[in-house]
Amino acid sequence: MLMSSLTRDIAVWFSISAFMIGACTYLPLWIKNDVLRSIVMRWALVPVSIVIIAYVYPVGIELFSRLALQH
């Protein structure tokens, strides 16, 4: 039971992480208009980066520590 819960947690964590890191990486490259790129970077990518720092990093540490401590 614990392993299925942990696997689901890792899948959710990985999909959120991949989406957010992908958005931070590719959105500035895809947007060619400098004004629109600046707006997207300030109002979308800065909050996404804060979520990465506040959620993705600590949850990743917790998930992988749980995975390492399982027998």
PAZAPA-4460 file (N, C-alpha, C; in steps of 0.05 Angstrom, whole numbers, plus 32768, in hexadecimal, padded with zeros to 4 digits):
% residues 71
    n_x    n_y    n_z   ca_x   ca_y   ca_z    c_x    c_y    c_z   seq   type   mol
   8011   7FE8   8000   8000   8000   8000   8011   8019   8000     1      M     A
   8026   8019   8010   8038   8030   8011   8046   8035   7FF7     2      L     A
   804E   8020   7FE9   805C   8024   7FD0   804A   8030   7FBB     3      M     A
   8031   8028   7FB9   801F   8033   7FA5   801A   8051   7FAB     4      S     A
   8018   8058   7FC5   8015   8074   7FCC   802E   8084   7FC5     5      S     A
   8045   8078   7FCB   805E   8086   7FC5   8062   8089   7FA6     6      L     A
   805B   8074   7F97   805D   8076   7F7A   804B   808B   7F6F     7      T     A
   8033   808E   7F7A   8020   80A2   7F71   802B   80BE   7F78     8      R     A
   8037   80C0   7F90   8043   80DA   7F98   805A   80E2   7F86     9      D     A
   806A   80CE   7F7F   8081   80D4   7F6D   8077   80DC   7F51    10      I     A
   8062   80CF   7F48   8057   80D6   7F2D   804B   80F2   7F2D    11      A     A
   803D   80F9   7F42   8032   8115   7F44   8049   8129   7F46    12      V     A
   805C   8123   7F57   8073   8135   7F5A   8082   8139   7F40    13      W     A
   8087   8122   7F32   8096   8123   7F19   8087   8133   7F03    14      F     A
   806D   812F   7F01   805E   813D   7EEC   805D   815B   7EF2    15      S     A
   8059   8162   7F0B   8059   817F   7F12   8075   818B   7F0C    16      I     A
   8089   817D   7F15   80A5   8187   7F11   80AB   818A   7EF3    17      S     A
   80A5   8176   7EE3   80AB   8176   7EC7   809C   818D   7EB9    18      A     A
   8083   8191   7EC0   8073   81A6   7EB4   807E   81C2   7EBB    19      F     A
   8085   81C6   7ED4   808E   81E0   7EDC   80AA   81E6   7ED2    20      M     A
   80BC   81D3   7ED3   80D7   81D8   7EC8   80D6   81DB   7EAA    21      I     A
   80C5   81CC   7E9D   80C1   81D0   7E80   80B6   81EB   7E79    22      G     A
   80A3   81F5   7E89   8098   820F   7E84   80AE   8225   7E87    23      A     A
   80BD   8222   7E9C   80D3   8236   7EA1   80E8   8235   7E8B    24      C     A
   80EC   821E   7E7F   8101   821B   7E6B   80F7   8223   7E50    25      T     A
   80E0   821A   7E47   80D8   821D   7E2B   80C6   8236   7E26    26      Y     A
   80B7   8240   7E39   80A7   8257   7E33   80B7   826F   7E2A    27      L     A
   80CD   8276   7E38   80DC   828D   7E2E   80E8   8289   7E12    28      P     A
   80ED   8270   7E0B   80F8   826A   7DF0   80E2   826C   7DDB    29      L     A
   80CA   8264   7DE1   80B4   8264   7DCD   80A9   827F   7DC8    30      W     A
   80A9   8290   7DDC   809D   82AB   7DD9   80B1   82BE   7DCC    31      I     A
   80AB   82C7   7DB5   80BE   82D8   7DA6   80BA   82F6   7DAC    32      K     A
   80A2   82FE   7DB4   809D   831A   7DBA   80A9   8321   7DD5    33      N     A
   80BB   8335   7DD5   80CA   833C   7DED   80B7   8346   7E04    34      D     A
   80A3   8355   7DFD   8091   8360   7E11   8081   8349   7E1E    35      V     A
   8076   8338   7E0D   8067   8321   7E17   8078   830E   7E27    36      L     A
   8091   830A   7E1F   80A3   82F9   7E2D   80A9   8304   7E49    37      R     A
   80AC   831E   7E4B   80B1   832B   7E64   8099   8328   7E77    38      S     A
   8082   832C   7E6C   8069   8329   7E7D   8067   830C   7E87    39      I     A
   806B   82F9   7E75   8068   82DC   7E7D   807E   82D5   7E91    40      V     A
   8095   82E0   7E8E   80AB   82D9   7EA1   80A5   82E5   7EBD    41      M     A
   809A   82FD   7EBE   8094   8309   7ED8   807C   82FD   7EE5    42      R     A
   8067   82F9   7ED6   804D   82F2   7EE3   8047   82D4   7EE2    43      W     A
   8056   82C4   7ED3   8051   82A7   7ED3   806A   8298   7EDC    44      A     A
   8081   829E   7ED1   8098   828D   7ED7   80A5   8293   7EF2    45      L     A
   80A3   82AB   7EFC   80AD   82B0   7F17   809C   82A1   7F2C    46      V     A
   8082   82A2   7F2B   8073   8291   7F3E   8077   8273   7F3B    47      P     A
   807B   826A   7F21   8081   824E   7F1D   809C   8247   7F29    48      V     A
   80AF   8258   7F27   80C9   8253   7F33   80C7   8252   7F52    49      S     A
   80B7   8263   7F5D   80B3   8263   7F7A   80A6   8248   7F83    50      I     A
   8093   823E   7F73   8087   8224   7F79   809B   820E   7F77    51      V     A
   80AD   8210   7F63   80C2   81FC   7F61   80D3   81FC   7F7A    52      I     A
   80DB   8213   7F83   80EC   8215   7F9B   80DD   820C   7FB4    53      I     A
   80C3   8214   7FB6   80B4   820F   7FCF   80A8   81F3   7FD0    54      A     A
   80A2   81E7   7FB9   8094   81CD   7FB9   80A5   81B6   7FAD    55      Y     A
   80AF   81BA   7F95   80BB   81A4   7F87   80D5   819A   7F95    56      V     A
   80E5   81AC   7F9D   80FE   81A4   7FAA   80FA   8196   7FC5    57      Y     A
   80EB   81A2   7FD7   80E7   8193   7FF1   80D7   8179   7FEE    58      P     A
   80C3   8178   7FDD   80B4   8160   7FD9   80C5   814A   7FCD    59      V     A
   80D6   8152   7FBA   80E8   813F   7FAE   80FB   8133   7FC2    60      G     A
   8106   8143   7FD4   8117   8139   7FE9   8108   8125   7FFA    61      I     A
   80F0   812D   8002   80E0   811B   8013   80D9   8101   8005    62      E     A
   80D0   8102   7FEC   80C9   80EA   7FDE   80E0   80D7   7FDA    63      L     A
   80F7   80E2   7FD3   810E   80D0   7FCE   811A   80C7   7FE8    64      F     A
   8117   80D5   7FFE   8120   80CB   8018   810E   80B4   8021    65      S     A
   80F4   80B6   801C   80E2   80A1   8022   80E8   8088   8011    66      R     A
   80EE   808D   7FF8   80F5   8077   7FE6   810E   8069   7FEE    67      L     A
   8122   8078   7FF7   813B   806D   8000   8139   805D   801A    68      A     A
   8127   8065   802B   8124   8058   8045   8112   8040   8045    69      L     A
   8104   803B   802F   80F3   8023   802D   8104   800A   802A    70      Q     A
   80FA   7FF4   8034   8108   7FDB   8032   80FF   7FCB   801B    71      H     A
***
